[in-house]
């Protein structure tokens, strides 16, 4: 990360063009350096791979997302969010593909809501739904 910029790759991406839609399934794998303590208690730097998967459609005529999401691996989330989302987090994207500011705002808002209160809301709803089944 730090001084080396972003190091990563994309393998086995899929793109299908059909009826004015572009459907993609692509995983961006990023190399991330993390500090850990070894068995002797010394800090050491290790490399780990983290991923962001992009999956869904884009309406080419309207230039809008269609059932599109990013799936972010846990190592790219804030530490406190990893407890609630140990398998990573899904972020849905809506609106125009070329509205980068809007896309970033959506992603940040969803991450913040899910990361801070989302898991508690999900637990509460699950509890209510399970009570109704009994």
Buried (B, 14 or more C-beta within 10 A) or exposed (E): EEEEEEEBEEEEEEEEEEEEBBBBEBBBBBBBEEEEEEEEEEEEEEEEEBBBBBBBBBBEEEEBBBEBBBBBBBBBBEEEBBEBBEEBBBBEBEBEBEBEEBBEEBBEEBBEEBBEEBBEEEEEEEEEEEEEEE
